[in-house]
Amino acid sequence: MNMELPPHEGSVISVVDMHTGGEPLRIVLSGYPEVKGDTILSKRRYVREHLDHLRRVLMFEPRGHYDMYGALVVASDIPEADLGVLFMHNEGYSTMCGHAIIALGRFSVDYNLVRERTSPETQVNIHCPCGLVKAFVEYSNGRTGGVRFHSVPAFAFATDVIVDVPGHGNVSVDISYGGAFYAFVSAERFGLNVNTSRTRDLVDIATAVTNAVKSQVKLHHPTSEDLAFLYGTILTDGNDAYSQEPTANICVFAEAQVDRSPTGSGVTARVALQYHKGLIQLDQTRTFQSGATGSLFTGKAVQETTCGDFKAVVVEVAGKAHYTGATNFVQESDDKLNLGFLLK
């Protein structure tokens, strides 16, 4: 049977789909208009202001779903970068995404976006809106495997911050940055378990915490105000003290979107927070488990650094991504649902 589409009117966007620990990543291959801007952050602003309809086309139903995630490869203004990337989701555009970096690392080697493939690892320099992230991709006999990456400087922004969460009173949260800002709180504070509670209940409380922090805490980032926003809330199992046993969490970000993976930038921020509290040492590896799927990442602080006035660390996160398919998406001109929709 011929798998080509019959004659039609409308533009086509080609994508490769992957997942990392269960969290999807839709990578745009072709069909996107030129993204203008001199810097990665100006490109992020450009797609938000001029091309946001294509985010909805790719992320929303009927081509995507409420929790879809995407990546648009763009040119970088940093000479050492192999590629730039803009991240997209159900609400807009993130500044960092660790599960996407793991997938993009493998994709970049497989699709020859790097200067040279080397064994046993190929380095891929990926310019994200938060800065340059270095990925290291297992490569042997023409095949790619697991990926680890080194984060931008990650830091604890504030600890034991009291916010008023409607229906739950005063709640103490920690706020940490791993390429994006997250609020952290144990699910047990609300009588929930990240591994066994209903996802709907976890989403509702995480969203309530996010809204409370957004309205009551002023964030700032030393390098750009474009980075100074709360991306979401990560509910944990409360097991922050170092252990060789996995510690579980679940991340609810953007517009109540649930991460199926342990959340790469969230692991980065959580390691930075644990290091700040003296709960983990340099080069001490922890395993992080997704409360949604049970998938695993590892994370460790590998270097002390600074970010403005904040004491920071570079964090290494490791995981594995897999391909799920390649698709040509059509936008037929007479399709009244062409721009997509979401059911909540």
SVG drawing of the C-alpha trace seen along z (x, -y; Angstrom):
<svg xmlns="http://www.w3.org/2000/svg" viewBox="-14 -41 50 43">
<polyline fill="none" stroke="black" stroke-width="0.4" points="0.0,0.0 1.3,-3.5 1.7,-5.5 1.9,-8.8 -0.9,-11.3 -3.4,-11.8 -3.5,-15.3 -4.4,-18.0 -4.1,-21.8 -2.2,-23.0 1.2,-23.2 3.1,-20.2 5.3,-20.0 7.6,-17.0 8.6,-15.8 10.4,-13.0 8.8,-11.8 10.8,-10.5 10.3,-10.0 12.6,-10.1 11.3,-8.2 7.8,-8.3 7.8,-12.1 7.2,-12.9 9.3,-15.1 8.2,-16.1 11.2,-17.5 10.4,-19.7 12.4,-18.6 11.0,-20.9 8.0,-23.0 8.5,-25.8 9.0,-29.4 12.2,-31.3 12.6,-32.2 14.0,-35.7 16.1,-37.1 19.7,-37.8 19.8,-35.8 18.1,-32.7 15.9,-34.7 14.8,-37.0 14.0,-34.0 11.9,-32.7 10.0,-36.0 9.6,-35.9 7.9,-32.5 5.7,-33.5 4.5,-36.7 4.5,-35.6 4.4,-31.8 2.4,-30.6 -0.3,-29.2 2.2,-26.5 2.8,-25.5 -0.9,-24.9 -0.9,-22.9 1.8,-20.6 1.0,-20.4 -2.8,-20.4 -5.3,-17.8 -5.9,-16.3 -2.1,-16.0 -1.0,-16.1 -2.6,-16.1 -2.8,-18.1 0.6,-16.9 2.5,-17.1 6.0,-18.6 8.0,-19.8 11.4,-21.2 12.2,-23.5 15.9,-23.4 17.1,-26.9 20.4,-28.6 22.6,-29.6 24.5,-32.9 27.1,-31.1 30.0,-29.8 30.6,-26.7 27.0,-25.5 26.1,-22.7 22.5,-23.8 20.0,-26.1 16.6,-24.9 13.3,-26.4 11.0,-24.3 7.2,-24.3 4.3,-22.9 0.6,-23.4 1.1,-26.9 4.0,-28.4 7.8,-28.2 10.1,-26.9 13.7,-28.1 15.1,-24.6 14.0,-21.0 16.2,-18.1 14.2,-15.3 14.3,-17.1 18.1,-17.6 18.6,-13.8 16.4,-13.2 18.0,-16.0 21.5,-14.7 20.8,-11.4 18.8,-13.0 21.7,-15.4 24.2,-12.6 21.9,-10.4 21.0,-13.2 24.6,-14.5 24.1,-17.9 27.4,-17.6 30.9,-18.6 32.2,-15.0 31.0,-11.7 33.4,-10.2 33.4,-7.1 32.7,-6.2 30.9,-9.5 30.0,-12.4 29.7,-15.8 26.7,-17.9 26.6,-21.6 22.9,-22.7 22.1,-26.4 18.9,-26.6 17.1,-29.8 18.7,-29.4 22.2,-29.1 24.6,-26.5 24.0,-22.9 26.6,-20.2 25.3,-16.8 27.4,-13.6 26.0,-10.8 27.1,-7.2 28.2,-6.3 29.6,-3.0 29.5,-1.1 27.3,-3.7 24.6,-3.4 23.6,-6.0 22.7,-5.2 22.3,-6.9 22.9,-10.6 24.2,-12.7 24.3,-16.5 25.9,-19.3 23.5,-22.0 23.7,-25.8 24.6,-27.0 21.8,-25.8 21.1,-27.3 18.7,-27.4 16.8,-30.7 15.0,-30.5 14.3,-27.9 11.4,-27.6 9.3,-30.2 5.9,-30.4 3.0,-30.8 -0.7,-30.8 -2.3,-27.9 -6.1,-28.2 -7.6,-25.3 -4.3,-24.3 -3.1,-27.3 0.5,-28.3 2.8,-25.9 6.6,-25.9 8.2,-25.5 11.7,-25.7 12.4,-27.4 15.3,-26.3 16.6,-27.0 17.8,-24.3 17.4,-26.2 13.9,-27.0 12.5,-27.9 10.5,-25.3 8.8,-25.2 9.4,-22.0 7.3,-20.6 6.7,-17.1 3.4,-15.5 3.0,-14.2 2.2,-17.8 -1.1,-17.3 -1.7,-13.7 -0.6,-12.5 1.9,-10.0 3.7,-10.8 3.7,-7.1 0.2,-6.0 -2.1,-9.0 -4.5,-9.9 -2.7,-12.0 -5.7,-14.4 -5.2,-15.0 -1.4,-15.6 -2.1,-18.0 -4.7,-20.0 -2.4,-20.5 0.7,-21.2 -1.3,-23.8 -2.5,-25.4 1.0,-25.7 2.3,-27.1 -0.5,-29.8 0.3,-30.7 4.0,-31.1 3.4,-33.1 1.2,-35.5 3.2,-35.8 6.9,-35.5 8.9,-37.7 11.5,-35.8 14.6,-37.2 17.5,-35.8 20.9,-37.4 21.3,-37.2 17.9,-37.9 14.4,-38.7 13.1,-36.4 14.2,-33.6 12.5,-35.0 9.2,-33.0 8.0,-30.0 7.7,-27.1 5.9,-24.7 5.8,-22.8 7.5,-19.5 6.0,-17.3 8.5,-15.0 8.4,-11.9 10.3,-13.9 13.4,-11.7 15.9,-14.5 18.7,-13.1 21.2,-11.2 20.4,-7.5 21.4,-4.9 17.6,-4.2 15.7,-6.2 13.8,-9.3 10.5,-9.9 8.9,-13.1 6.3,-14.3 6.4,-17.6 3.4,-19.7 4.4,-22.6 3.0,-25.1 -0.8,-24.8 -1.1,-21.9 0.9,-19.7 2.3,-16.4 5.8,-15.3 6.0,-11.5 9.8,-11.5 11.6,-12.4 12.1,-15.9 15.6,-16.7 15.6,-20.4 13.7,-19.5 16.4,-17.0 19.0,-19.7 17.2,-22.1 16.6,-19.5 20.3,-18.4 21.2,-22.1 18.8,-22.4 20.1,-19.3 23.6,-20.5 22.7,-23.9 21.3,-22.2 24.4,-20.0 22.4,-16.8 24.6,-15.8 28.3,-16.2 30.0,-16.8 30.1,-13.7 27.6,-11.9 25.1,-10.3 21.4,-10.1 18.7,-8.3 15.4,-10.1 12.2,-8.2 9.1,-9.5 6.1,-9.1 4.1,-8.9 5.9,-6.1 8.6,-4.8 11.3,-5.8 14.7,-6.8 17.3,-9.6 20.5,-10.0 21.8,-13.3 24.9,-14.7 26.6,-18.0 29.9,-18.0 31.3,-21.5 30.8,-24.6 30.2,-27.8 28.2,-31.1 25.3,-32.7 25.4,-36.4 25.4,-36.6 24.0,-33.0 26.3,-30.1 25.6,-27.5 26.6,-24.1 26.8,-22.5 24.6,-19.4 25.0,-16.2 21.8,-14.5 21.7,-11.1 18.9,-9.2 17.9,-7.5 15.6,-8.5 13.9,-6.4 12.4,-7.0 8.7,-6.4 8.1,-7.5 8.3,-10.1 5.3,-12.0 4.3,-14.5 1.5,-16.7 -0.9,-18.3 -2.8,-21.5 -5.6,-21.3 -7.0,-24.7 -10.6,-23.8 -10.1,-22.1 -12.0,-24.2 -10.0,-22.5 -6.7,-23.1 -5.2,-25.1 -6.0,-22.5 -7.9,-22.3 -7.5,-21.0 -9.9,-19.1 -9.2,-19.6"/>
</svg>
